Amino acid sequence: MKSHKSTLQSVLSAVLKVIRVYEWLLNLYVLDFFVDNHWEKLPTSWREIFQNIDPQVLGDIISGNHNNYVLPLSFLSLLKTVQTYSLPRTSIYNYESFKEIHSIHDSCRGHPRLKNLFLKHVKLKKRHEVTLMAEIVHHTASQVKCDAVVDFGSGLGHLVRLLAYKYDLYAAGIECQSQLTQDARKQDWELEYTAKKYLSTESAIKLRRPIHFDIILNNISQLDHLVLPDTMDNYGLIGLHPCGDLGPLLLKHFVSSNKVRFICVVGCCYMKLTCEGADRGYPMSKYLTGLDSGLSYASREISCHSIDTYCDRLKNGHYEDLKIHAYRAALERILVEHDPKLRHAQVRSIKNSDNMTFQRYCTLAVERLELPLPTCASTWSRGEADLQQWRRVVTVYTLRLLLAPLVETVILLDRILFVIENGFSCNIRPVFDPKISPRNHIIVAKRM
């Protein structure tokens, strides 16, 4: 573990140095492209090569595919560094990775008419996530001989429902929105109603219905006072994309409570992390706290974007709709010139703008602001000229996105190091297909 700890520290130190060097790029908001003249902020050698590169080729470059361009050494160095230090994103799991163990026919898991019952009302992305997450949670629970789990941010209860009815675990869902909790209970009843049509009376009686709580978590002490049934005296903590500080809160509870046998958590919404104070969500580890480890809101926000899907769109030539970035950036210049207080104002999101005039786009985008639009013809002429630079806007955004995995790597490795510093083994692995679920790394730690 000591060797693993020192390796993590070395990686974190190296990645933070890279982030410090390219912080200026991470902190560029795409809508400020024309206001702050982002193109001129790029190194001269980068501008010279990228100004004539088609976005489709740029997608290949970012993905590490072969190209015929002679790229600047500074950019090649950055690209190699990102590839070296970023956490692997290709999923090591699929539905066939887990061999179905022999199941009793007279059960929710074994009856052929009930196998897909858990996927009812579940959208494709969530179906992908809960299916794989449930398998990993069940496997981890078996390793530590634990038969209870508590899911924080359980939403409609899809995951706890799967763990309870299919895997026979005692399961509790914690959700802050009472309406979601009510709907989760309703779906439990619907599932049981259907299951009882096919199961024997004896098996139906044994069904383990999950329980659902309405709780708003603000601090770790609330977790210590959770009133759970006797069957859940010891349990595993699970969090499927807990927002902001909730993920770190669960990790802190794991290391501090002997009741928690294991934890499986997949992070999300890093821009909502608290970065100051004793209860902060980042940094968590003692090592990172002692370094220049600050991550701006902009860098944490871009780290939540889907680089895999975005690069695919570029490589496949499906980038015409990315012109919307240029539309919004051109509008931002008009808003700031009208009133600096309107900088980053919330405007209406407009889709399918490719065949729309700039003036029409602006009219629709600012209608909620009740703002009079310019009447000067030169303003609209300049706006149309700005739109002709959409490839540059896409290029700068893509270069920012190139750095996003490094930021996520720092945040996730900081969490692992925190667990290790507290005396536990911990690992991380890519679970979901990153093109379906961009935040696809699961942190697993066990109290053996």
C-alpha positions as a Python dict, from the first residue, in 0.01 Angstrom:
ca = {
    (1, 'M'): (0, 0, 0),
    (2, 'K'): (294, 231, 78),
    (3, 'S'): (421, 194, -280),
    (4, 'H'): (73, 259, -417),
    (5, 'K'): (48, 569, -201),
    (6, 'S'): (378, 715, -323),
    (7, 'T'): (281, 643, -686),
    (8, 'L'): (-45, 833, -643),
    (9, 'Q'): (140, 1126, -489),
    (10, 'S'): (386, 1138, -778),
    (11, 'V'): (109, 1127, -1038),
    (12, 'L'): (-94, 1396, -862),
    (13, 'S'): (209, 1622, -833),
    (14, 'A'): (294, 1580, -1202),
    (15, 'V'): (-61, 1638, -1324),
    (16, 'L'): (-104, 1950, -1112),
    (17, 'K'): (213, 2096, -1264),
    (18, 'V'): (65, 2048, -1612),
    (19, 'I'): (-264, 2204, -1504),
    (20, 'R'): (-79, 2506, -1363),
    (21, 'V'): (97, 2557, -1698),
    (22, 'Y'): (-226, 2536, -1900),
    (23, 'E'): (-463, 2690, -1649),
    (24, 'W'): (-514, 2984, -1883),
    (25, 'L'): (-665, 2748, -2140),
    (26, 'L'): (-881, 2560, -1891),
    (27, 'N'): (-1029, 2885, -1767),
    (28, 'L'): (-1146, 3011, -2108),
    (29, 'Y'): (-1524, 3015, -2134),
    (30, 'V'): (-1635, 2952, -2489),
    (31, 'L'): (-1893, 3232, -2480),
    (32, 'D'): (-1611, 3483, -2412),
    (33, 'F'): (-1430, 3388, -2733),
    (34, 'F'): (-1480, 3726, -2906),
    (35, 'V'): (-1504, 3942, -2593),
    (36, 'D'): (-1162, 3828, -2469),
    (37, 'N'): (-1009, 3742, -2808),
    (38, 'H'): (-936, 3380, -2720),
    (39, 'W'): (-773, 3296, -3050),
    (40, 'E'): (-486, 3533, -2980),
    (41, 'K'): (-425, 3365, -2644),
    (42, 'L'): (-308, 3045, -2816),
    (43, 'P'): (68, 3008, -2879),
    (44, 'T'): (164, 3138, -3223),
    (45, 'S'): (273, 2794, -3347),
    (46, 'W'): (-66, 2651, -3243),
    (47, 'R'): (-257, 2924, -3426),
    (48, 'E'): (-58, 2872, -3743),
    (49, 'I'): (-137, 2500, -3763),
    (50, 'F'): (-491, 2493, -3624),
    (51, 'Q'): (-635, 2782, -3823),
    (52, 'N'): (-639, 2566, -4138),
    (53, 'I'): (-725, 2228, -3985),
    (54, 'D'): (-1070, 2088, -4042),
    (55, 'P'): (-1253, 1997, -3718),
    (56, 'Q'): (-1276, 1639, -3842),
    (57, 'V'): (-895, 1615, -3845),
    (58, 'L'): (-880, 1786, -3506),
    (59, 'G'): (-1099, 1508, -3367),
    (60, 'D'): (-851, 1250, -3495),
    (61, 'I'): (-558, 1441, -3343),
    (62, 'I'): (-719, 1465, -2998),
    (63, 'S'): (-807, 1095, -3014),
    (64, 'G'): (-446, 1006, -3093),
    (65, 'N'): (-519, 884, -3446),
    (66, 'H'): (-270, 914, -3733),
    (67, 'N'): (-263, 1243, -3925),
    (68, 'N'): (-37, 1403, -4182),
    (69, 'Y'): (15, 1736, -4007),
    (70, 'V'): (345, 1847, -3857),
    (71, 'L'): (224, 1958, -3514),
    (72, 'P'): (410, 2191, -3274),
    (73, 'L'): (631, 2004, -3027),
    (74, 'S'): (467, 2186, -2734),
    (75, 'F'): (127, 2056, -2841),
    (76, 'L'): (256, 1703, -2904),
    (77, 'S'): (410, 1706, -2559),
    (78, 'L'): (82, 1814, -2402),
    (79, 'L'): (-112, 1550, -2596),
    (80, 'K'): (126, 1276, -2482),
    (81, 'T'): (112, 1398, -2123),
    (82, 'V'): (-268, 1389, -2120),
    (83, 'Q'): (-267, 1038, -2265),
    (84, 'T'): (-9, 921, -2010),
    (85, 'Y'): (-159, 1061, -1693),
    (86, 'S'): (-534, 1050, -1756),
    (87, 'L'): (-727, 765, -1599),
    (88, 'P'): (-823, 501, -1861),
    (89, 'R'): (-1177, 562, -1982),
    (90, 'T'): (-1247, 247, -2184),
    (91, 'S'): (-1484, 28, -1985),
    (92, 'I'): (-1345, -305, -1870),
    (93, 'Y'): (-1696, -440, -1822),
    (94, 'N'): (-1993, -533, -2034),
    (95, 'Y'): (-2308, -729, -1972),
    (96, 'E'): (-2127, -1052, -2057),
    (97, 'S'): (-1849, -982, -1806),
    (98, 'F'): (-2065, -1115, -1526),
    (99, 'K'): (-2164, -1477, -1566),
    (100, 'E'): (-2513, -1537, -1442),
    (101, 'I'): (-2496, -1773, -1147),
    (102, 'H'): (-2745, -2053, -1119),
    (103, 'S'): (-3069, -1900, -997),
    (104, 'I'): (-3380, -2058, -858),
    (105, 'H'): (-3657, -2049, -1115),
    (106, 'D'): (-3906, -1938, -852),
    (107, 'S'): (-3742, -1598, -792),
    (108, 'C'): (-3723, -1251, -942),
    (109, 'R'): (-3374, -1331, -1064),
    (110, 'G'): (-3442, -1673, -1211),
    (111, 'H'): (-3793, -1662, -1355),
    (112, 'P'): (-3774, -1599, -1733),
    (113, 'R'): (-4082, -1376, -1726),
    (114, 'L'): (-3932, -1148, -1462),
    (115, 'K'): (-3575, -1091, -1582),
    (116, 'N'): (-3656, -762, -1755),
    (117, 'L'): (-3902, -646, -1492),
    (118, 'F'): (-3638, -425, -1330),
    (119, 'L'): (-3584, -229, -1652),
    (120, 'K'): (-3940, -103, -1674),
    (121, 'H'): (-3958, 280, -1667),
    (122, 'V'): (-3576, 295, -1696),
    (123, 'K'): (-3415, 500, -1974),
    (124, 'L'): (-3123, 360, -2176),
    (125, 'K'): (-2845, 550, -1993),
    (126, 'K'): (-2979, 464, -1649),
    (127, 'R'): (-3043, 104, -1756),
    (128, 'H'): (-2679, 71, -1861),
    (129, 'E'): (-2558, 223, -1534),
    (130, 'V'): (-2776, 41, -1281),
    (131, 'T'): (-2725, -298, -1447),
    (132, 'L'): (-2346, -282, -1425),
    (133, 'M'): (-2343, -99, -1092),
    (134, 'A'): (-2570, -360, -934),
    (135, 'E'): (-2340, -641, -1045),
    (136, 'I'): (-2034, -472, -896),
    (137, 'V'): (-2213, -385, -571),
    (138, 'H'): (-2341, -743, -538),
    (139, 'H'): (-1993, -884, -606),
    (140, 'T'): (-1831, -648, -354),
    (141, 'A'): (-2096, -724, -91),
    (142, 'S'): (-2029, -1096, -135),
    (143, 'Q'): (-1656, -1045, -85),
    (144, 'V'): (-1703, -875, 253),
    (145, 'K'): (-2000, -1096, 350),
    (146, 'C'): (-2241, -803, 373),
    (147, 'D'): (-2608, -833, 278),
    (148, 'A'): (-2723, -471, 314),
    (149, 'V'): (-2668, -154, 112),
    (150, 'V'): (-2759, 212, 144),
    (151, 'D'): (-2785, 415, -177),
    (152, 'F'): (-2748, 793, -144),
    (153, 'G'): (-2919, 1002, -408),
    (154, 'S'): (-3137, 705, -502),
    (155, 'G'): (-3383, 901, -714),
    (156, 'L'): (-3662, 674, -837),
    (157, 'G'): (-3495, 378, -669),
    (158, 'H'): (-3395, 185, -982),
    (159, 'L'): (-3066, 67, -831),
    (160, 'V'): (-3195, -30, -484),
    (161, 'R'): (-3492, -203, -648),
    (162, 'L'): (-3254, -417, -853),
    (163, 'L'): (-3035, -494, -552),
    (164, 'A'): (-3329, -584, -331),
    (165, 'Y'): (-3554, -790, -558),
    (166, 'K'): (-3295, -947, -787),
    (167, 'Y'): (-2995, -989, -555),
    (168, 'D'): (-3182, -1035, -225),
    (169, 'L'): (-2994, -758, -46),
    (170, 'Y'): (-3150, -545, 225),
    (171, 'A'): (-3155, -208, 52),
    (172, 'A'): (-3234, 148, 154),
    (173, 'G'): (-3251, 453, -70),
    (174, 'I'): (-3180, 804, 57),
    (175, 'E'): (-3330, 1083, -153),
    (176, 'C'): (-3386, 1451, -77),
    (177, 'Q'): (-3685, 1496, -311),
    (178, 'S'): (-3999, 1357, -151),
    (179, 'Q'): (-4180, 1323, -484),
    (180, 'L'): (-3910, 1092, -615),
    (181, 'T'): (-3933, 885, -298),
    (182, 'Q'): (-4310, 852, -336),
    (183, 'D'): (-4271, 747, -700),
    (184, 'A'): (-4001, 495, -599),
    (185, 'R'): (-4238, 329, -352),
    (186, 'K'): (-4508, 319, -618),
    (187, 'Q'): (-4274, 141, -859),
    (188, 'D'): (-4183, -109, -584),
    (189, 'W'): (-4550, -196, -543),
    (190, 'E'): (-4598, -227, -918),
    (191, 'L'): (-4301, -463, -942),
    (192, 'E'): (-4429, -680, -659),
    (193, 'Y'): (-4778, -689, -810),
    (194, 'T'): (-4635, -827, -1135),
    (195, 'A'): (-4388, -1062, -965),
    (196, 'K'): (-4659, -1224, -753),
    (197, 'K'): (-4835, -1339, -1070),
    (198, 'Y'): (-4545, -1572, -1146),
    (199, 'L'): (-4393, -1660, -808),
    (200, 'S'): (-4517, -1906, -553),
    (201, 'T'): (-4676, -1767, -238),
    (202, 'E'): (-4371, -1875, -38),
    (203, 'S'): (-4128, -1689, -268),
    (204, 'A'): (-4351, -1383, -288),
    (205, 'I'): (-4350, -1351, 90),
    (206, 'K'): (-3967, -1357, 91),
    (207, 'L'): (-3933, -1061, -144),
    (208, 'R'): (-3715, -794, 14),
    (209, 'R'): (-3880, -461, -51),
    (210, 'P'): (-3635, -168, -36),
    (211, 'I'): (-3702, 116, 203),
    (212, 'H'): (-3690, 481, 102),
    (213, 'F'): (-3600, 785, 313),
    (214, 'D'): (-3653, 1157, 259),
    (215, 'I'): (-3332, 1315, 392),
    (216, 'I'): (-3132, 1622, 294),
    (217, 'L'): (-2768, 1552, 383),
    (218, 'N'): (-2564, 1852, 490),
    (219, 'N'): (-2291, 1698, 705),
    (220, 'I'): (-2136, 1366, 801),
    (221, 'S'): (-2293, 1357, 1148),
    (222, 'Q'): (-2634, 1295, 991),
    (223, 'L'): (-2504, 966, 851),
    (224, 'D'): (-2402, 852, 1199),
    (225, 'H'): (-2758, 893, 1321),
    (226, 'L'): (-2939, 717, 1039),
    (227, 'V'): (-3215, 500, 1186),
    (228, 'L'): (-3192, 174, 993),
    (229, 'P'): (-3360, -161, 1066),
    (230, 'D'): (-3170, -431, 1257),
    (231, 'T'): (-3112, -618, 930),
    (232, 'M'): (-2892, -327, 819),
    (233, 'D'): (-2669, -295, 1124),
    (234, 'N'): (-2371, -324, 885),
    (235, 'Y'): (-2404, -209, 528),
    (236, 'G'): (-2232, -100, 210),
    (237, 'L'): (-2247, 258, 88),
    (238, 'I'): (-2329, 316, -276),
    (239, 'G'): (-2356, 636, -474),
    (240, 'L'): (-2431, 642, -845),
    (241, 'H'): (-2331, 993, -954),
    (242, 'P'): (-2384, 1172, -621),
    (243, 'C'): (-2371, 1544, -690),
    (244, 'G'): (-2094, 1774, -570),
    (245, 'D'): (-1986, 1723, -208),
    (246, 'L'): (-2206, 1417, -153),
    (247, 'G'): (-1947, 1179, -300),
    (248, 'P'): (-1669, 1302, -67),
    (249, 'L'): (-1917, 1296, 222),
    (250, 'L'): (-1982, 927, 163),
    (251, 'L'): (-1610, 851, 150),
    (252, 'K'): (-1559, 1033, 479),
    (253, 'H'): (-1840, 831, 635),
    (254, 'F'): (-1683, 507, 510),
    (255, 'V'): (-1346, 573, 672),
    (256, 'S'): (-1500, 694, 1000),
    (257, 'S'): (-1778, 440, 1060),
    (258, 'N'): (-1721, 74, 1148),
    (259, 'K'): (-2076, 3, 1036),
    (260, 'V'): (-1985, 61, 672),
    (261, 'R'): (-1836, -256, 523),
    (262, 'F'): (-1763, -122, 177),
    (263, 'I'): (-1825, 168, -56),
    (264, 'C'): (-1891, 187, -431),
    (265, 'V'): (-1919, 543, -558),
    (266, 'V'): (-1921, 706, -903),
    (267, 'G'): (-1857, 1082, -898),
    (268, 'C'): (-2036, 1363, -1078),
    (269, 'C'): (-2086, 1743, -1088),
    (270, 'Y'): (-1731, 1835, -985),
    (271, 'M'): (-1804, 2205, -1041),
    (272, 'K'): (-2035, 2193, -737),
    (273, 'L'): (-1757, 2078, -504),
    (274, 'T'): (-1680, 2298, -204),
    (275, 'C'): (-1310, 2379, -214),
    (276, 'E'): (-1266, 2561, 116),
    (277, 'G'): (-1337, 2489, 482),
    (278, 'A'): (-1318, 2179, 698),
    (279, 'D'): (-1611, 2009, 521),
    (280, 'R'): (-1482, 2075, 170),
    (281, 'G'): (-1520, 1815, -101),
    (282, 'Y'): (-1183, 1899, -263),
    (283, 'P'): (-904, 1851, -181),
    (284, 'M'): (-965, 1557, 52),
    (285, 'S'): (-619, 1403, 97),
    (286, 'K'): (-360, 1547, 334),
    (287, 'Y'): (-101, 1530, 58),
    (288, 'L'): (-296, 1741, -187),
    (289, 'T'): (-396, 1987, 84),
    (290, 'G'): (-28, 2069, 123),
    (291, 'L'): (22, 2145, -247),
    (292, 'D'): (-90, 2421, -483),
    (293, 'S'): (-389, 2206, -571),
    (294, 'G'): (-659, 2463, -645),
    (295, 'L'): (-894, 2389, -935),
    (296, 'S'): (-1106, 2672, -1071),
    (297, 'Y'): (-1479, 2641, -1124),
    (298, 'A'): (-1422, 2657, -1500),
    (299, 'S'): (-1175, 2367, -1493),
    (300, 'R'): (-1403, 2153, -1276),
    (301, 'E'): (-1697, 2232, -1500),
    (302, 'I'): (-1520, 2134, -1823),
    (303, 'S'): (-1405, 1809, -1660),
    (304, 'C'): (-1769, 1697, -1652),
    (305, 'H'): (-1809, 1724, -2029),
    (306, 'S'): (-1804, 1421, -2258),
    (307, 'I'): (-1476, 1424, -2448),
    (308, 'D'): (-1544, 1081, -2604),
    (309, 'T'): (-1875, 1177, -2761),
    (310, 'Y'): (-1746, 1519, -2867),
    (311, 'C'): (-1442, 1374, -3045),
    (312, 'D'): (-1659, 1118, -3220),
    (313, 'R'): (-1877, 1396, -3355),
    (314, 'L'): (-1572, 1575, -3488),
    (315, 'K'): (-1417, 1262, -3640),
    (316, 'N'): (-1744, 1163, -3807),
    (317, 'G'): (-1789, 1509, -3952),
    (318, 'H'): (-2099, 1578, -3742),
    (319, 'Y'): (-1983, 1918, -3626),
    (320, 'E'): (-2207, 2159, -3810),
    (321, 'D'): (-2431, 2190, -3504),
    (322, 'L'): (-2125, 2293, -3300),
    (323, 'K'): (-2155, 2631, -3467),
    (324, 'I'): (-2392, 2716, -3182),
    (325, 'H'): (-2082, 2799, -2976),
    (326, 'A'): (-1995, 3072, -3226),
    (327, 'Y'): (-2353, 3207, -3224),
    (328, 'R'): (-2349, 3235, -2845),
    (329, 'A'): (-2001, 3390, -2838),
    (330, 'A'): (-2099, 3649, -3099),
    (331, 'L'): (-2411, 3734, -2901),
    (332, 'E'): (-2202, 3771, -2585),
    (333, 'R'): (-2001, 4048, -2748),
    (334, 'I'): (-2323, 4238, -2822),
    (335, 'L'): (-2455, 4191, -2469),
    (336, 'V'): (-2133, 4309, -2303),
    (337, 'E'): (-2111, 4614, -2528),
    (338, 'H'): (-2472, 4702, -2440),
    (339, 'D'): (-2417, 4654, -2065),
    (340, 'P'): (-2113, 4490, -1898),
    (341, 'K'): (-2349, 4362, -1626),
    (342, 'L'): (-2505, 4133, -1887),
    (343, 'R'): (-2185, 3930, -1912),
    (344, 'H'): (-2268, 3558, -1891),
    (345, 'A'): (-2640, 3639, -1874),
    (346, 'Q'): (-2874, 3342, -1888),
    (347, 'V'): (-3018, 3343, -2240),
    (348, 'R'): (-3254, 3097, -2401),
    (349, 'S'): (-3085, 2783, -2535),
    (350, 'I'): (-3139, 2762, -2911),
    (351, 'K'): (-3090, 2438, -3103),
    (352, 'N'): (-3079, 2372, -3477),
    (353, 'S'): (-2936, 2717, -3548),
    (354, 'D'): (-2727, 2611, -3849),
    (355, 'N'): (-2961, 2761, -4109),
    (356, 'M'): (-3067, 3052, -3890),
    (357, 'T'): (-2952, 3410, -3943),
    (358, 'F'): (-2753, 3561, -3661),
    (359, 'Q'): (-3016, 3829, -3603),
    (360, 'R'): (-3291, 3566, -3576),
    (361, 'Y'): (-3084, 3368, -3330),
    (362, 'C'): (-3028, 3673, -3110),
    (363, 'T'): (-3396, 3764, -3119),
    (364, 'L'): (-3493, 3422, -2987),
    (365, 'A'): (-3206, 3394, -2739),
    (366, 'V'): (-3268, 3723, -2553),
    (367, 'E'): (-3648, 3736, -2562),
    (368, 'R'): (-3668, 3651, -2190),
    (369, 'L'): (-3434, 3938, -2106),
    (370, 'E'): (-3670, 4185, -2275),
    (371, 'L'): (-3363, 4352, -2417),
    (372, 'P'): (-3382, 4584, -2720),
    (373, 'L'): (-3156, 4453, -2994),
    (374, 'P'): (-2916, 4682, -3185),
    (375, 'T'): (-3049, 4854, -3494),
    (376, 'C'): (-2708, 4935, -3638),
    (377, 'A'): (-2642, 4736, -3955),
    (378, 'S'): (-2270, 4720, -3880),
    (379, 'T'): (-2338, 4526, -3559),
    (380, 'W'): (-2520, 4252, -3748),
    (381, 'S'): (-2260, 4253, -4021),
    (382, 'R'): (-1988, 4200, -3761),
    (383, 'G'): (-2195, 3923, -3603),
    (384, 'E'): (-2221, 3741, -3934),
    (385, 'A'): (-1845, 3781, -3977),
    (386, 'D'): (-1792, 3632, -3629),
    (387, 'L'): (-1992, 3326, -3732),
    (388, 'Q'): (-1747, 3267, -4015),
    (389, 'Q'): (-1486, 3200, -3744),
    (390, 'W'): (-1686, 2912, -3596),
    (391, 'R'): (-1402, 2668, -3671),
    (392, 'R'): (-1170, 2869, -3447),
    (393, 'V'): (-1433, 2869, -3170),
    (394, 'V'): (-1467, 2491, -3199),
    (395, 'T'): (-1088, 2453, -3200),
    (396, 'V'): (-1037, 2646, -2876),
    (397, 'Y'): (-1320, 2457, -2707),
    (398, 'T'): (-1170, 2127, -2823),
    (399, 'L'): (-828, 2221, -2686),
    (400, 'R'): (-989, 2298, -2349),
    (401, 'L'): (-1167, 1965, -2358),
    (402, 'L'): (-835, 1792, -2422),
    (403, 'L'): (-730, 1894, -2070),
    (404, 'A'): (-1055, 1790, -1903),
    (405, 'P'): (-948, 1429, -1822),
    (406, 'L'): (-647, 1561, -1630),
    (407, 'V'): (-873, 1760, -1399),
    (408, 'E'): (-1098, 1461, -1337),
    (409, 'T'): (-790, 1248, -1272),
    (410, 'V'): (-676, 1485, -997),
    (411, 'I'): (-1018, 1491, -831),
    (412, 'L'): (-1062, 1113, -834),
    (413, 'L'): (-706, 1023, -734),
    (414, 'D'): (-733, 1271, -447),
    (415, 'R'): (-1032, 1071, -320),
    (416, 'I'): (-845, 742, -348),
    (417, 'L'): (-542, 885, -170),
    (418, 'F'): (-770, 1010, 109),
    (419, 'V'): (-901, 656, 165),
    (420, 'I'): (-547, 509, 156),
    (421, 'E'): (-420, 772, 400),
    (422, 'N'): (-686, 647, 640),
    (423, 'G'): (-555, 291, 625),
    (424, 'F'): (-778, 123, 367),
    (425, 'S'): (-705, -32, 30),
    (426, 'C'): (-890, 134, -253),
    (427, 'N'): (-911, 101, -630),
    (428, 'I'): (-1074, 271, -922),
    (429, 'R'): (-1190, 128, -1253),
    (430, 'P'): (-1381, 244, -1561),
    (431, 'V'): (-1717, 69, -1554),
    (432, 'F'): (-1965, 233, -1789),
    (433, 'D'): (-1934, 300, -2159),
    (434, 'P'): (-1799, 660, -2158),
    (435, 'K'): (-2008, 747, -2463),
    (436, 'I'): (-2323, 656, -2270),
    (437, 'S'): (-2216, 769, -1925),
    (438, 'P'): (-1919, 1012, -1936),
    (439, 'R'): (-1849, 996, -1561),
    (440, 'N'): (-1772, 627, -1572),
    (441, 'H'): (-1515, 555, -1299),
    (442, 'I'): (-1617, 369, -985),
    (443, 'I'): (-1420, 391, -661),
    (444, 'V'): (-1436, 74, -453),
    (445, 'A'): (-1302, 37, -99),
    (446, 'K'): (-1362, -242, 153),
    (447, 'R'): (-1334, -280, 528),
    (448, 'M'): (-1195, -634, 559),
}
